[in-house]
Amino acid sequence: MFLTVIESLNEGFLKTLELFALTLLGALPLGLLLSFCTMSKFRPVKYLMKFIVWVVRGTPLMLQLIVIYYCPGMLLGNNWWGGGTAGRFIATVVAFVINYSCYFSEIYRGGIEGVPRGQYEAGQVLGMTKTQIFFRVTLLQLIKRIVPPMGNEIITLVKDTSLARVISVYEIIWSGQAFIKSSGLVWPLFFTGVYYLVFNGLLTLVFGGVEKKLSFFRV
Protein backbone atom coordinates (compact mmCIF):
# COMPACT_ATOMS: atom_id res chain seq x y z
CA MET A 1 0.00 0.00 0.00
CA PHE A 2 2.85 2.36 0.81
CA LEU A 3 4.31 2.01 -2.68
CA THR A 4 0.88 2.63 -4.22
CA VAL A 5 0.52 5.85 -2.23
CA ILE A 6 4.00 7.06 -3.14
CA GLU A 7 3.39 6.32 -6.81
CA SER A 8 0.16 8.32 -6.74
CA LEU A 9 1.79 11.20 -4.86
CA ASN A 10 4.68 11.25 -7.31
CA GLU A 11 2.23 11.47 -10.19
CA GLY A 12 0.43 14.37 -8.51
CA PHE A 13 3.70 16.12 -7.72
CA LEU A 14 4.80 15.88 -11.35
CA LYS A 15 1.61 17.73 -12.34
CA THR A 16 2.36 20.30 -9.63
CA LEU A 17 5.86 20.76 -11.04
CA GLU A 18 4.47 21.13 -14.56
CA LEU A 19 2.09 23.87 -13.42
CA PHE A 20 4.90 25.56 -11.49
CA ALA A 21 7.31 25.51 -14.46
CA LEU A 22 4.76 26.71 -17.03
CA THR A 23 3.66 29.54 -14.74
CA LEU A 24 7.22 30.80 -14.36
CA LEU A 25 7.88 30.40 -18.08
CA GLY A 26 4.94 32.66 -18.87
CA ALA A 27 4.81 35.02 -15.89
CA LEU A 28 8.48 36.08 -15.71
CA PRO A 29 8.65 37.68 -19.19
CA LEU A 30 5.02 38.87 -19.11
CA GLY A 31 5.62 40.51 -15.74
CA LEU A 32 8.58 42.44 -17.17
CA LEU A 33 6.43 43.59 -20.08
CA LEU A 34 3.67 44.70 -17.70
CA SER A 35 6.18 46.64 -15.61
CA PHE A 36 7.27 48.58 -18.70
CA CYS A 37 3.61 49.29 -19.47
CA THR A 38 2.88 50.56 -15.94
CA MET A 39 5.88 52.90 -16.26
CA SER A 40 4.93 54.02 -19.76
CA LYS A 41 4.68 57.74 -20.51
CA PHE A 42 1.62 56.97 -22.66
CA ARG A 43 -1.08 57.49 -20.05
CA PRO A 44 -3.90 55.32 -21.49
CA VAL A 45 -1.62 52.27 -21.49
CA LYS A 46 -0.10 53.16 -18.12
CA TYR A 47 -3.41 53.55 -16.28
CA LEU A 48 -5.06 50.60 -18.00
CA MET A 49 -2.21 48.31 -16.95
CA LYS A 50 -2.18 49.74 -13.44
CA PHE A 51 -5.91 49.03 -13.16
CA ILE A 52 -5.49 45.45 -14.37
CA VAL A 53 -2.63 44.85 -11.94
CA TRP A 54 -4.70 46.35 -9.12
CA VAL A 55 -7.68 44.10 -9.87
CA VAL A 56 -5.60 40.92 -10.17
CA ARG A 57 -3.56 41.60 -7.04
CA GLY A 58 -6.67 42.63 -5.11
CA THR A 59 -8.74 39.50 -5.76
CA PRO A 60 -8.10 35.89 -4.69
CA LEU A 61 -6.40 33.53 -7.11
CA MET A 62 -9.12 30.98 -6.37
CA LEU A 63 -11.76 33.40 -7.65
CA GLN A 64 -9.70 34.10 -10.76
CA LEU A 65 -9.43 30.37 -11.48
CA ILE A 66 -13.19 29.95 -11.26
CA VAL A 67 -13.91 33.02 -13.41
CA ILE A 68 -11.36 32.16 -16.10
CA TYR A 69 -12.49 28.56 -16.42
CA TYR A 70 -16.26 28.85 -16.10
CA CYS A 71 -17.20 32.32 -17.38
CA PRO A 72 -16.43 31.88 -21.11
CA GLY A 73 -18.78 28.90 -21.30
CA MET A 74 -21.50 30.45 -19.13
CA LEU A 75 -21.50 33.92 -20.71
CA LEU A 76 -20.59 33.16 -24.33
CA GLY A 77 -21.86 29.61 -24.62
CA ASN A 78 -18.42 28.50 -25.81
CA ASN A 79 -15.85 26.75 -23.63
CA TRP A 80 -12.55 28.17 -24.90
CA TRP A 81 -10.50 25.65 -22.98
CA GLY A 82 -12.00 22.47 -24.35
CA GLY A 83 -13.30 19.60 -22.31
CA GLY A 84 -11.64 17.16 -20.00
CA THR A 85 -8.46 17.30 -17.98
CA ALA A 86 -6.42 19.07 -20.65
CA GLY A 87 -8.86 22.00 -20.89
CA ARG A 88 -8.93 22.46 -17.13
CA PHE A 89 -5.16 22.42 -16.95
CA ILE A 90 -4.79 24.99 -19.73
CA ALA A 91 -7.23 27.32 -17.96
CA THR A 92 -5.30 26.85 -14.73
CA VAL A 93 -1.99 27.77 -16.38
CA VAL A 94 -3.55 30.88 -17.94
CA ALA A 95 -4.97 31.99 -14.57
CA PHE A 96 -1.67 31.41 -12.78
CA VAL A 97 0.36 33.22 -15.45
CA ILE A 98 -1.93 36.27 -15.34
CA ASN A 99 -1.93 36.35 -11.54
CA TYR A 100 1.80 35.96 -11.02
CA SER A 101 2.81 38.23 -13.90
CA CYS A 102 0.98 41.06 -12.11
CA TYR A 103 2.85 40.36 -8.88
CA PHE A 104 6.16 40.03 -10.72
CA SER A 105 5.50 43.30 -12.58
CA GLU A 106 5.45 45.21 -9.31
CA ILE A 107 8.70 43.58 -8.23
CA TYR A 108 10.31 44.48 -11.56
CA ARG A 109 8.97 48.03 -11.36
CA GLY A 110 10.32 48.52 -7.87
CA GLY A 111 13.71 47.18 -8.92
CA ILE A 112 13.94 49.39 -12.00
CA GLU A 113 12.79 52.54 -10.23
CA GLY A 114 15.19 51.79 -7.38
CA VAL A 115 18.21 52.29 -9.61
CA PRO A 116 19.52 55.83 -9.04
CA ARG A 117 18.53 58.23 -11.80
CA GLY A 118 22.06 59.58 -11.93
CA GLN A 119 23.36 56.31 -13.33
CA TYR A 120 20.88 56.49 -16.19
CA GLU A 121 21.92 60.07 -16.89
CA ALA A 122 25.59 59.09 -16.77
CA GLY A 123 24.91 56.48 -19.44
CA GLN A 124 23.28 59.10 -21.62
CA VAL A 125 26.29 61.38 -21.21
CA LEU A 126 28.50 58.54 -22.42
CA GLY A 127 26.38 58.27 -25.56
CA MET A 128 24.66 54.99 -24.66
CA THR A 129 21.22 54.20 -26.04
CA LYS A 130 18.27 53.39 -23.78
CA THR A 131 18.67 49.70 -24.61
CA GLN A 132 22.39 49.75 -23.79
CA ILE A 133 21.73 51.56 -20.52
CA PHE A 134 19.12 48.98 -19.52
CA PHE A 135 21.27 45.92 -20.26
CA ARG A 136 24.64 47.32 -19.15
CA VAL A 137 23.68 49.54 -16.23
CA THR A 138 20.18 48.82 -14.96
CA LEU A 139 19.87 45.05 -15.44
CA LEU A 140 22.60 43.92 -13.03
CA GLN A 141 21.29 46.16 -10.28
CA LEU A 142 17.71 45.10 -11.07
CA ILE A 143 18.57 41.42 -10.63
CA LYS A 144 20.33 42.13 -7.34
CA ARG A 145 17.31 44.01 -6.00
CA ILE A 146 14.57 41.62 -7.09
CA VAL A 147 16.09 38.26 -6.10
CA PRO A 148 14.79 38.27 -2.46
CA PRO A 149 11.18 39.34 -3.21
CA MET A 150 11.06 37.24 -6.36
CA GLY A 151 12.25 34.23 -4.38
CA ASN A 152 9.44 34.75 -1.87
CA GLU A 153 6.83 34.93 -4.63
CA ILE A 154 8.16 31.81 -6.34
CA ILE A 155 8.04 29.85 -3.08
CA THR A 156 4.47 31.08 -2.61
CA LEU A 157 3.71 29.85 -6.13
CA VAL A 158 4.72 26.31 -5.12
CA LYS A 159 2.07 26.33 -2.40
CA ASP A 160 -0.54 28.10 -4.52
CA THR A 161 -0.48 25.28 -7.07
CA SER A 162 -2.73 23.41 -4.63
CA LEU A 163 -5.52 25.84 -5.55
CA ALA A 164 -5.78 24.19 -8.96
CA ARG A 165 -7.97 21.53 -7.42
CA VAL A 166 -10.80 24.09 -7.14
CA ILE A 167 -11.53 23.42 -10.83
CA SER A 168 -10.73 19.71 -10.50
CA VAL A 169 -7.15 19.76 -11.76
CA TYR A 170 -5.26 16.75 -10.47
CA GLU A 171 -2.24 17.72 -8.36
CA ILE A 172 -0.50 16.40 -5.26
CA ILE A 173 -3.09 17.52 -2.68
CA TRP A 174 -5.81 15.94 -4.77
CA SER A 175 -3.88 12.67 -4.98
CA GLY A 176 -3.30 12.65 -1.21
CA GLN A 177 -6.92 13.43 -0.36
CA ALA A 178 -8.16 10.71 -2.69
CA PHE A 179 -6.93 8.04 -0.24
CA ILE A 180 -9.17 9.43 2.50
CA LYS A 181 -12.23 8.73 0.36
CA SER A 182 -11.09 5.45 -1.13
CA SER A 183 -9.21 3.76 1.73
CA GLY A 184 -9.81 5.86 4.82
CA LEU A 185 -6.10 6.73 5.02
CA VAL A 186 -5.21 10.15 6.38
CA TRP A 187 -1.40 9.95 6.37
CA PRO A 188 -1.00 10.31 2.56
CA LEU A 189 -2.55 13.80 2.79
CA PHE A 190 -0.10 14.85 5.52
CA PHE A 191 2.73 13.23 3.60
CA THR A 192 2.14 15.70 0.77
CA GLY A 193 3.59 18.33 3.10
CA VAL A 194 6.94 16.57 2.88
CA TYR A 195 6.99 17.12 -0.88
CA TYR A 196 6.30 20.84 -0.44
CA LEU A 197 8.88 21.19 2.34
CA VAL A 198 11.61 19.46 0.34
CA PHE A 199 10.90 21.40 -2.85
CA ASN A 200 10.68 24.73 -1.07
CA GLY A 201 13.84 23.87 0.86
CA LEU A 202 15.70 23.31 -2.41
CA LEU A 203 14.38 26.59 -3.82
CA THR A 204 15.48 28.40 -0.66
CA LEU A 205 19.00 27.01 -1.09
CA VAL A 206 19.05 28.02 -4.75
CA PHE A 207 17.95 31.60 -4.07
CA GLY A 208 20.35 31.83 -1.15
CA GLY A 209 23.18 30.79 -3.47
CA VAL A 210 22.12 33.34 -6.08
CA GLU A 211 22.13 36.09 -3.46
CA LYS A 212 25.65 35.13 -2.38
CA LYS A 213 26.82 35.15 -6.00
CA LEU A 214 25.44 38.67 -6.39
CA SER A 215 26.75 39.90 -3.03
CA PHE A 216 29.85 41.37 -4.71
CA PHE A 217 27.55 43.82 -6.47
CA ARG A 218 26.56 46.36 -3.84
CA VAL A 219 23.52 48.56 -4.37
SEBA-444008 format. One record per residue: x, y, z of N, C-alpha, C in turn. Coordinates in steps of 0.05 Angstrom, whole numbers, plus 5000, padded with zeros to 4 digits. Atoms other than C-alpha are relative to their C-alpha. Layout:
# SEBA-444008
XYZXYZXYZ;...
This chain:
# SEBA-444008
501749765000500050005000501750255000;498249774999505750475016501050084973;499049955027508650404946497950114982;502249895016501850534916499550295006;500449724992501051174955502250184989;497749855010508051414937499850044970;500249985029506851264864497950214992;502149815006500351664865500950295007;499049744992503652244903502150104980;498049925020509452254854498650104974;501449925024504552294796498750285004;501149744994500952874830502150225002;497949804997507453224846501150084973;499149935027509653184773498150204987;501949805011503253554753500450275014;499449754986504754064807502550144989;497649895012511754154779499550124972;500749905027508954234709498650275001;501449754996504254774732501950225009;498049814990509855114770501850104978;498149935021514655104711498750174978;501449855022509555344659499250285010;500749734989507355914705502450185000;497649835001514456164713500850074971;499249965028515856084638498350224988;501749795011509956534623500050265016;500449774983509657004682502550185002;497549844997517057224686500350204977;499849805022517357544616497650184998;502449845001510057774618500150215022;499949814978511258104685501950234993;498149795008517258494657498650184980;501449845020512958724598497950185014;502049844985507358944646501350235016;498649794985512459334688500750234982;499549785019514559724626497550154993;502649875006507259864611499150185022;500849844977505860114681501850255004;498249774998511860584675499950174974;500149875026509960804605499250305003;500749715000509461554590497350044985;502649995014503261394547497849945020;501850034977497861504599497849794997;502150215002492261064570501049725006;498850274995496860454570500849985030;499050014972499860634638497749955019;502150024981493260714674498349754996;501450255005489960124640501549775013;498450224988495659664661500050025031;500149974971495659954731497449905011;502650094991488259814737499849694999;500050295002489059094713501749875022;498350104979494758974761498750035027;501449954974490659274818497849805004;502250194998484658824803501149725005;498950284997488858184797501349975027;498750024974492958324859498050035023;501949954979486758534898497849795003;502050214998482557904885501449735003;498850264995483857184906500649844975;499350175022487256714858497949784996;502150205002481856204873497650114983;502149875015476556684847500750034971;499149975027480656824785499949734985;500250275013481156074770497249944992;502850075005473655994775499050174977;501049825021472256604732501149934973;498750065026477356434678499149744988;500850265011475055714672497149994992;502850045004467555774678498650224984;501449785013465656464652499849994970;500450005029467156384578497749824991;502250185007462455784574497350105009;502649914990457056094617499050254987;500849755011457056784586499850004969;499950005030458856634513499049744988;500950265010456355924508502149854985;497850145014463255704484502349965019;497850064982468355354527502650024985;497549965014474955634502502049785006;497850174991479055134540499749714991;500450285008476054494513499249845024;500950174978473453924554502249835012;498250194988476753434600502350135016;497749924983483153464640501850214987;498249825014487253814587498950295000;501249735000482354404582500250135027;499949894973482154494657502950095007;497249944994489754484661500950254985;499349765016490455004605498950255014;501349784986485555464641501550075025;498549964976489455374705502650144995;497549885007496055554672499650304993;500649725008492956184641499550175025;500649854975490156404709502450055016;497549974984496756284744501950204987;498249825014500756644691499150295003;501149734997496157254693500450115029;499849924972496157274769502950075008;497249964991503657194780501550214983;498749795016505657654722499450275012;500649744987502058214758501650055025;498349984977505758074822502950054993;497349965009512358014786500550284988;499749745013511058664748500650215021;499549814979510959044814502849975011;497350044991517458724835502050114980;498349885021520658904769500050305001;500349705000517959614773501650125023;498649904976520659704843503049994996;497250035004527459444822501150204980;499149815021527959884760500050285011;500249724990525660514795501950045024;498149974978530460364852502850064992;497449935010536460464808500350304999;499749705000539061174819499950124972;500349865025537161654764502650104989;497449895009544161924761501649804983;498650205017546761264733498949994972;501249995027541861304676501050244985;499149765013543862014662503049984993;497250035006551261824665500349834974;500050155025549861304611499450164976;500749825022546661824568502350184992;497749825005552662284576502149854984;498050165014557061714552499149924972;500950065027552861654489498649734997;501350265001549361004507497150034993;502950005006542460844479498549905024;501750094978536560684524500349705004;499750294998537359944508502749935013;497350054989544859954524500050075030;500149924971543560314590498549795016;501650204985538259804610501749745004;498650264998542559184595502850035013;497349984989549359464617500150145027;499949854975547459914675497749915019;502350054983540459764701499649715007;500850284997539759014691501449865024;498650134979545258784739498950095027;501049904975542659234794497149915005;502850104998535459024779500049715010;500050284992537158284787500749995030;499149994972540758434853497650075019;502249904983534658804880497649825001;502650165001529158324858500349725009;499750284993532257654878498549935026;501450084975529657654951496950004997;502950015002522457874936499049804979;500850195020522157454873500149715011;499850264988524556854912497649945018;502350044982518956954963497549944983;502350045017513756994907500049724987;499850265013516356364873499549785020;500650204980516155974938497050005007;502949984996508956224948498649864977;501250135024507455974877499949705004;500050294995509455264898497649925016;502350064983504155274952497450064987;502549925013498955624910499149804978;500850195020499055064859497849815010;502150174989494554684907497350114995;502549885006489055174889498849904974;501050105025488454844821497849795003;502050204995484154314852497250115001;502649874999478454824857498549964974;501450075026476954684783500749724991;499750295004478553944790502549934983;497450075012485753954765501549835019;498650204983489553354791502850105007;497349934990495553544833500549855026;499250174978499053284895498050005023;502050004979493853504946497649834993;502250165009488453194905500749705002;499350294999492252534900500249915029;499950084972493452534976497249985012;502650004989486252694993498349764989;501550225012483752144946500049755018;499850244983486151614995498350015025;501949974978481751895050497349884992;502650095010475551755007500149704993;500050275011477851094977500849795021;498950204981481650755035499850095029;500149914973480451175096502750075012;497349944991487851355100500450305001;499549724996489652035128502950074994;497249935002497251995127501050084973;499049915026498052065051499650304996;500549715003494952765056502150165015;497949864985499852975110502749964988;497450055013505552655072500550184977;499649815022504353145015501650245010;498549774989507253675062503049954997;497150065002513953315058501050094972;499249935028514053424982500350314999;499849715001512654174991502450105016;497749914983517854245047502649954986;497550075013523253895007500450194976;499749835024521854284943500650295007;499549724991521454954979502750035013;497350004989527754775017502150034979;498149995022531454664952500050284987;500249735011528855324924501350215018;498749814981531055684987503049994997;497150035004538055404978500950134974;499349895026538155604905500050315001;500149714998535956324919502150115019;497949914982540756374977502750004986;497550015015546456164931500150224980;500149785020544256674878500750265014;499449754985544357224931502950025007;497149994994551357034952501750064976;498649955025553657034880499950304993;500449725007550957734872500950195023;499349834978553557984939502350194994;497749835007559758274906499050274988;501149775013555158764871498350165019;501449854980553159274923498250214988;501949795008547059714913498950145024;
